Amino acid sequence: MPLPPLAVALTDGQKIEVMKRFRLKYGDELTKVETEMQAILTNMAEAEFLGQYLGEQPEVVELKKRKADLEQLERRRQLLGQIIERLDKYTPPQQAVTVAPPNPGGAGGRPAPAGGGARQQQPPGIKRY
């Protein structure tokens, strides 16, 4: 007799966490893509600048080679932007969690010792290093 198939149903909390997790993942990827694009754009600007003075030297041509990569990265950047926008749109806002500050009197309602109690007074003549 075969076993019944396994089924999984996400709770509302799990669904929200998945959306948050993927939002962070795509946000990190977008940052990496934009950093790489910035490096390529800088290389291309340097190549244009140097090309005015040096002509089409191998080093200058090498800096210009990644222009095709730039177009692919821009497409990925736009796609990531759309995904992130969609995730932000459909992820419900979370209520702020408020927590009362810790009891300043310490445990049991007694006042905390002066100096935080971390260091106790040493007997005279004994030095601790």
Long-range contacts (C-beta under 8 A, 24 or more apart in sequence): 16-91, 16-92, 16-94, 19-87, 19-90, 19-91, 20-91, 22-87, 23-84, 23-87, 23-88, 23-91, 26-80, 26-83, 26-84, 26-87, 27-84, 29-80, 30-77, 30-80, 30-81, 30-84, 33-73, 33-76, 33-77, 33-80, 34-77, 36-73, 37-70, 37-73, 37-74, 37-77, 40-66, 40-67, 40-69, 40-70, 40-73, 41-70, 44-70
